[in-house]
Amino acid sequence: MSTAPVVDPSTRLRTLIASVDHELAQAAPAPALQGAFAALVEALALGPEPEMRACPACQAPCRANAQRCGFCWQVLPALAAVAPVVAPLAKPEPAAPTPTAGTA
């Protein structure tokens, strides 16, 4: 008997919201319904979907910053720190020579 990996409740809510939003876009709902749905989505404040990775032991989805798999409890290897990309500094342009009092 195998059980399915646990799905993050926020991910489930995002999926349901996308489904309802799609259905509302197909119909022409009353403005009150549109406003109520928009207020509900705002109140949930789900934010962006978290970055995920697969557990190396059981392949269950885990958050990228997790230390243990939520399904098999295997310790997850630390992700390599990615250095931020920094644009190279531009070389300053040489200053134009300034004329002196007696050379103009």
Helices and strands as residue ranges (DSSP letters): H 9-26, H 31-44, E 52-54, E 61-63
